Amino acid sequence: MNISRTAWHYKLATYYRDTDPRSVCSYFWSMVGGLFVAPFAVFVICLMAFFVTAPIWGWFFGTPVPIMVVGALFDVIFIAGFVNAWLSDEADPVSRYIMAKKQKVCPLVEYNNEQK
């Protein structure tokens, strides 16, 4: 399977990793991990912002509401962008993973630096 280093799923799969996944199976699970790590990181940042700004603005003046709204908007934008990119991509890594599991073989992944 050839994967472009500029593809959305490559950026998602390497979001929290230092090395490139070598097989289709590890590439798929890296993508799944990226889907959970990115929103969790936003949640933690929003939670930290709440505890930093709450003593300044007061606990009962609606401080958590704007922070939760910003976090929810980011998550909606992130998920919408993910779904849009997933539907428009030619080499869908999820279908490749399913095919590899049916064949009981995880082929190696080759990376290229070409633009789409």
Secondary structure, 3 states (H helix, E strand, C coil): CEEECCCHHHHHHCCCCCCCCCEHHHHHHHHHHHHHHHHHHHHHHHHHHHHHHHHHHCCCCCCHHHHHHHHHHHHHHHHHHHHHHHHHCCCCHHHHHHHHHHHCCCCECEEECCCC
